[in-house]
Amino acid sequence: MSAVDPIANLRDLIRCPSVTPAEGGALSALEAMLSPLGFTVERMVATEPGMPDIENLYARLGTTGPHLMFAGHTDVVPVGDEASWSHPPFSAEIEGGEMFGRGAVDMKGGIACFAAAVARHIEEHGAPQGSISFLITGDEEGPAVNGTEKLLKWAADKGERWDACLVGEPTNPDVLGDMIKIGRRGSVSGKVTVHGVQGHAAYPHLADNAVRGLLPLAHALMHPRFDEGTPEFPASNLEVTTVDIGNPATNVVPAKASFAFNIRFNDTWTAETVQAEILRRLDAAAGDQTLRPGRDKVRYEIVWAERPSHVFLTRNNALISSLSGAVEAVTGRVPALSTTGGTSDARFIKDYCPVVEFGLVGQTMHMVDERVAIADLETLTQIYGTFLSRWFGDAAVS
């Protein structure tokens, strides 16, 4: 039966140059794996004014519940300096027990392994007592506007409903079996601009240095800490990510200064409450006269980045225990249940069903010479296969 070999699956996917927003043949390669297994495959193109069109894929096997979704993306980041690669980035060459190629771990490898696991499950046990779907986007590494979020709504509008979802992102920091992601921190970004009065550096009383106003505002956002963390999440953390004065002259007091920031926040906050706390801190700091003796309150404006990411935590024991048990059964390791790291498309899926993430080791993702151990492809396929048996078995008796 086709698709049973994760190495061949991944080779076919890597050889498709699907750098966002290009489909590059990757969805066609996946469709060729799934159709012979009995999946009904649909290709949905999402559009947005001013953005590139994105082709996405939705495939389903079965018509009844329970319904398990596997989600991920076939788009990849640019290769960077191609001359620095040991092997051409879309060649899928194997050397030293590793397959090289852009997307090997992030995340064509996860897709290749899950397709192989499903194929083996069908070969050994027949079709599952329920349904399996693949929800695969081509816009995860890009702006994520025409990808998973729109694909989910499109499928839900057609009547699709899911009981659980596994996202195949590379969650393991060091060794396969280290970590399952059961939630993600929220993320809010913004830009603060402080307005002053331009003038000569030798006559500061005639000017109002915007930098003197910027410093206490930036400091107030980074100190004190927003919280001390929760049992499931680390402490929320805000970082100033860039400062821009735009003043090439050394004898001119700048009239404008700005800084950008990002906060990753835990379940102590919502996007709305953390924004309110940021505004409270800025307003309090704006009236601080320590760096601006005799001056009026700092004049500032803030522009929030669009689409904050909301914090979430999955508490579905059947999903978590089925996956954790599968990892332990295959590797002997008890995976940590973590909420660390950045955001992923799981932030959209959480609104439709419980979701967890588990995939390959992510040490080389986005790097030159991205690569995956051949042995890990087989191990992950076995984990996914064991998970399928456990999850459908548990769902059948629940």
Legacy VTK file of the C-alpha trace (Angstrom):
# vtk DataFile Version 3.0
C-alpha trace
ASCII
DATASET POLYDATA
POINTS 398 float
0.000 0.000 0.000
1.313 3.473 -0.827
2.505 5.924 1.836
3.610 3.271 4.351
7.242 4.411 4.158
7.861 7.729 5.957
11.282 8.100 4.321
9.793 7.966 0.813
6.948 10.253 1.897
9.345 12.863 3.242
11.599 12.631 0.202
8.640 13.399 -2.042
7.574 16.347 0.108
11.024 17.909 0.505
11.581 17.821 -3.245
8.677 20.248 -3.608
10.033 23.830 -3.191
7.038 25.082 -1.224
8.487 28.292 0.219
5.591 30.430 1.472
3.354 31.332 -0.383
4.190 28.810 -3.143
2.424 25.437 -3.086
5.425 24.049 -4.945
3.781 20.672 -5.575
3.770 19.690 -1.881
-0.009 19.480 -1.525
-0.176 17.483 -4.751
2.413 15.077 -3.344
0.384 14.683 -0.151
-2.812 14.165 -2.141
-1.055 11.380 -4.063
-0.299 9.683 -0.733
-3.778 10.022 0.739
-6.106 9.355 -2.190
-5.116 5.665 -2.580
-5.873 5.206 1.130
-9.493 6.197 0.557
-9.317 9.832 1.625
-11.575 12.366 -0.038
-9.216 15.245 -0.797
-10.242 18.861 -1.345
-8.013 21.789 -2.219
-9.229 25.131 -0.904
-7.736 28.442 -2.051
-8.002 31.289 0.466
-7.827 34.920 -0.612
-7.414 38.275 1.078
-7.033 41.701 -0.557
-3.386 42.712 -0.718
-2.171 39.223 0.231
-1.047 36.301 -1.954
-3.609 33.571 -2.531
-2.830 30.413 -0.568
-3.721 26.865 -1.517
-4.685 24.581 1.374
-5.702 20.928 1.640
-8.430 19.131 3.567
-8.744 15.350 3.369
-11.077 13.024 5.248
-11.318 9.269 5.612
-14.593 8.015 7.088
-17.978 9.613 7.667
-18.747 8.881 11.306
-17.356 9.810 14.699
-15.168 9.926 16.594
-13.243 12.277 14.343
-9.511 12.875 14.758
-7.795 15.721 12.913
-4.104 15.883 12.060
-3.035 19.455 11.314
0.096 20.994 9.914
1.709 22.870 7.061
3.685 22.070 3.939
5.032 25.576 3.432
8.615 26.222 4.509
10.830 29.215 5.236
13.383 30.425 2.651
16.621 28.447 2.422
18.925 31.403 3.082
22.368 31.090 1.527
21.952 27.991 -0.625
25.717 27.765 -1.127
26.114 27.152 2.625
24.085 23.951 2.511
25.930 20.611 2.514
23.318 19.297 0.093
20.850 21.157 -2.126
17.982 22.214 0.180
15.274 20.539 -1.920
17.166 17.371 -2.829
16.259 15.226 0.223
19.691 13.619 0.124
20.634 11.137 2.827
24.062 11.135 4.452
25.243 9.800 7.787
21.803 8.453 8.662
20.109 11.825 8.159
17.908 13.306 5.454
18.760 16.892 4.532
16.266 19.418 3.238
14.213 22.465 3.996
11.139 21.350 5.914
12.670 18.061 7.058
11.577 18.713 10.638
9.394 21.824 10.267
7.173 20.208 9.401
7.069 17.971 6.355
8.612 15.210 8.468
5.627 15.116 10.803
3.206 14.959 7.873
5.206 12.181 6.214
5.172 10.122 9.413
1.474 10.572 10.138
0.566 9.615 6.554
2.707 6.488 6.958
1.105 5.703 10.321
-2.394 5.956 8.847
-1.402 3.789 5.873
0.021 1.113 8.177
-3.023 1.268 10.442
-5.316 0.650 7.469
-3.080 -2.133 6.201
-2.997 -3.898 9.566
-6.412 -3.103 11.072
-8.579 -1.721 8.300
-10.171 1.705 8.337
-10.602 3.188 11.822
-13.964 3.059 13.575
-14.515 6.736 12.996
-12.849 9.363 10.840
-9.383 10.800 10.285
-8.779 14.107 8.560
-5.725 16.031 7.404
-5.974 19.808 7.654
-2.862 21.150 5.945
-2.082 24.774 5.156
0.436 26.538 2.955
0.569 29.708 5.067
1.904 28.799 8.520
5.371 30.210 7.968
3.920 33.377 6.403
1.368 35.851 7.733
-1.083 33.017 8.575
-3.950 35.009 7.092
-5.014 32.647 4.311
-4.141 29.414 6.068
-5.411 27.348 8.973
-7.855 29.914 10.345
-9.745 30.225 7.058
-9.433 26.523 6.276
-11.004 25.641 9.629
-13.930 27.984 9.042
-14.366 26.703 5.495
-14.497 23.113 6.724
-16.750 23.918 9.679
-19.157 25.780 7.404
-19.386 22.583 5.347
-20.442 20.710 8.479
-17.109 19.273 9.619
-16.777 18.662 13.361
-13.763 17.262 15.196
-13.327 15.541 18.538
-9.575 16.091 18.873
-6.562 17.332 16.952
-2.885 16.450 16.812
-0.526 19.041 15.317
2.735 17.589 14.000
5.048 20.497 14.835
8.601 19.605 15.994
8.016 19.789 19.746
11.000 17.835 21.061
13.995 19.939 22.162
16.658 17.208 22.297
15.402 13.643 21.847
12.250 12.189 20.314
9.858 11.643 23.205
10.968 14.631 25.283
7.906 16.856 25.069
4.240 17.192 24.164
2.828 20.687 23.865
-0.538 20.905 25.632
-0.970 24.658 25.342
0.660 27.857 24.247
1.262 31.242 25.788
-0.507 34.229 24.361
1.321 36.921 22.418
0.705 40.655 22.083
2.914 43.130 20.225
2.841 46.878 19.885
4.789 50.012 19.115
5.057 53.033 21.405
6.007 56.427 19.975
7.007 59.324 22.217
6.691 62.911 20.961
8.929 65.767 22.070
10.274 69.012 20.623
13.317 69.124 18.350
16.067 71.523 19.240
19.794 72.216 19.588
21.645 69.928 21.984
23.392 72.988 23.479
20.038 74.592 24.352
18.051 71.783 25.985
15.690 74.208 27.737
14.272 75.068 24.322
13.713 71.422 23.362
12.006 68.377 24.775
14.045 65.215 24.213
11.764 62.336 23.216
14.406 59.837 24.360
14.077 61.061 27.955
10.402 60.230 27.722
10.954 56.896 26.018
13.294 55.485 28.666
10.875 55.391 31.632
8.088 54.015 29.443
10.235 51.156 28.140
11.529 50.433 31.642
8.004 50.349 33.059
6.981 47.631 30.624
9.919 45.393 31.517
9.918 45.914 35.287
8.419 44.665 37.541
7.508 41.226 36.220
3.908 40.823 35.175
3.472 37.669 37.277
5.372 34.745 38.761
3.943 32.059 36.508
1.293 29.408 37.074
1.471 25.631 37.569
1.131 25.084 33.812
2.900 28.160 32.429
6.159 30.052 33.019
6.093 33.689 34.068
4.846 36.154 31.484
7.676 38.048 29.834
7.835 41.307 27.895
10.798 42.282 25.757
11.529 45.561 24.000
12.523 44.303 20.573
13.660 47.455 18.777
14.297 51.139 19.476
14.157 53.706 16.699
15.250 57.337 17.031
15.901 58.098 13.386
18.256 60.964 14.206
21.614 61.001 12.350
22.790 64.284 13.894
24.695 64.303 17.196
23.836 67.907 18.036
20.075 67.719 17.488
17.609 66.820 20.232
15.176 64.329 18.655
11.479 65.146 18.524
10.346 61.552 18.174
11.456 58.191 19.512
9.752 54.830 19.372
10.153 51.272 20.581
8.450 47.997 19.709
7.691 45.249 22.201
6.291 41.760 22.483
4.882 40.006 25.524
4.353 36.269 25.867
1.755 35.866 28.596
0.344 32.977 30.587
-3.171 32.132 31.716
-3.076 34.804 34.423
-4.053 37.148 31.596
-6.170 37.483 28.519
-5.064 39.538 25.530
-7.448 42.256 26.694
-6.304 42.352 30.324
-2.611 42.316 29.427
-3.180 45.233 27.043
-4.955 47.104 29.833
-2.007 46.467 32.175
0.437 47.742 29.560
-1.589 50.941 29.162
-1.722 51.369 32.947
2.054 51.082 33.192
2.626 53.484 30.322
0.303 56.095 31.793
1.946 55.823 35.195
5.433 56.130 33.712
4.396 59.042 31.492
3.851 61.169 34.579
7.225 60.252 36.127
9.373 63.402 36.348
12.612 61.647 37.354
14.209 61.916 33.909
12.264 65.025 32.878
12.350 67.533 35.755
9.947 70.389 35.241
8.435 68.897 32.101
4.845 68.027 31.337
3.590 64.469 31.190
5.212 62.424 28.414
3.184 62.520 25.214
3.004 59.084 23.656
0.857 56.974 21.388
0.625 53.202 21.076
-0.278 51.119 18.063
-1.167 47.495 18.710
-0.143 44.854 16.217
-3.084 43.104 14.642
-4.328 39.673 15.704
-3.018 38.949 19.198
-2.529 35.270 19.964
-4.617 34.031 22.868
-3.320 31.762 25.600
-4.810 28.284 25.845
-4.396 25.053 27.772
-5.744 21.666 26.701
-7.164 19.557 29.527
-8.589 16.658 27.463
-7.266 13.623 29.331
-8.189 11.079 26.651
-6.169 12.937 24.032
-3.187 13.670 26.260
-3.004 10.226 27.861
-3.363 8.422 24.506
-0.451 10.378 23.056
1.696 10.319 26.180
1.127 6.590 26.548
2.069 6.020 22.916
5.300 7.974 23.327
6.242 5.991 26.435
5.308 2.661 24.855
7.548 3.262 21.827
10.466 5.220 23.331
10.397 4.345 27.027
10.341 8.061 27.840
7.619 9.873 29.740
7.209 13.130 27.800
6.995 16.431 29.609
3.679 18.225 29.153
4.731 21.731 28.202
3.365 25.140 27.220
6.728 26.683 26.325
7.842 28.062 22.992
6.235 30.359 20.498
2.824 30.311 18.903
1.545 27.815 16.346
-1.608 27.203 14.350
-2.939 25.329 17.376
-4.065 28.781 18.522
-6.764 28.637 15.840
-7.659 24.971 16.283
-8.349 25.317 20.021
-11.612 27.092 19.172
-12.902 23.959 17.405
-11.643 20.998 19.455
-9.016 19.950 22.021
-5.534 20.119 20.504
-2.032 18.911 21.374
1.246 19.044 19.470
3.919 16.405 18.980
6.477 15.882 16.235
10.166 15.575 15.532
13.220 17.070 17.265
13.360 20.727 16.280
17.036 21.568 16.718
17.694 22.282 13.022
14.388 23.897 12.017
14.820 27.080 9.932
18.595 26.519 9.855
20.997 25.875 7.007
21.288 22.068 6.664
17.916 21.404 8.257
17.830 17.624 8.644
16.204 14.699 10.402
17.545 11.386 11.610
16.193 8.528 9.501
15.711 6.508 12.688
13.491 9.264 14.105
11.178 9.052 11.098
10.507 5.394 11.820
10.141 6.004 15.550
7.700 8.879 15.084
5.658 6.775 12.666
5.432 4.052 15.302
4.391 6.609 17.941
1.684 8.009 15.686
0.479 4.499 14.858
0.281 3.534 18.520
-1.518 6.786 19.255
-4.107 6.059 16.549
-4.871 2.643 18.049
-5.048 4.031 21.576
-7.132 7.099 20.755
-9.704 5.292 18.645
-9.776 2.477 21.177
-10.396 4.868 24.054
-12.980 6.818 22.046
-14.849 3.611 21.242
-15.379 2.804 24.918
-15.964 6.337 26.164
LINES 1 399
398 0 1 2 3 4 5 6 7 8 9 10 11 12 13 14 15 16 17 18 19 20 21 22 23 24 25 26 27 28 29 30 31 32 33 34 35 36 37 38 39 40 41 42 43 44 45 46 47 48 49 50 51 52 53 54 55 56 57 58 59 60 61 62 63 64 65 66 67 68 69 70 71 72 73 74 75 76 77 78 79 80 81 82 83 84 85 86 87 88 89 90 91 92 93 94 95 96 97 98 99 100 101 102 103 104 105 106 107 108 109 110 111 112 113 114 115 116 117 118 119 120 121 122 123 124 125 126 127 128 129 130 131 132 133 134 135 136 137 138 139 140 141 142 143 144 145 146 147 148 149 150 151 152 153 154 155 156 157 158 159 160 161 162 163 164 165 166 167 168 169 170 171 172 173 174 175 176 177 178 179 180 181 182 183 184 185 186 187 188 189 190 191 192 193 194 195 196 197 198 199 200 201 202 203 204 205 206 207 208 209 210 211 212 213 214 215 216 217 218 219 220 221 222 223 224 225 226 227 228 229 230 231 232 233 234 235 236 237 238 239 240 241 242 243 244 245 246 247 248 249 250 251 252 253 254 255 256 257 258 259 260 261 262 263 264 265 266 267 268 269 270 271 272 273 274 275 276 277 278 279 280 281 282 283 284 285 286 287 288 289 290 291 292 293 294 295 296 297 298 299 300 301 302 303 304 305 306 307 308 309 310 311 312 313 314 315 316 317 318 319 320 321 322 323 324 325 326 327 328 329 330 331 332 333 334 335 336 337 338 339 340 341 342 343 344 345 346 347 348 349 350 351 352 353 354 355 356 357 358 359 360 361 362 363 364 365 366 367 368 369 370 371 372 373 374 375 376 377 378 379 380 381 382 383 384 385 386 387 388 389 390 391 392 393 394 395 396 397
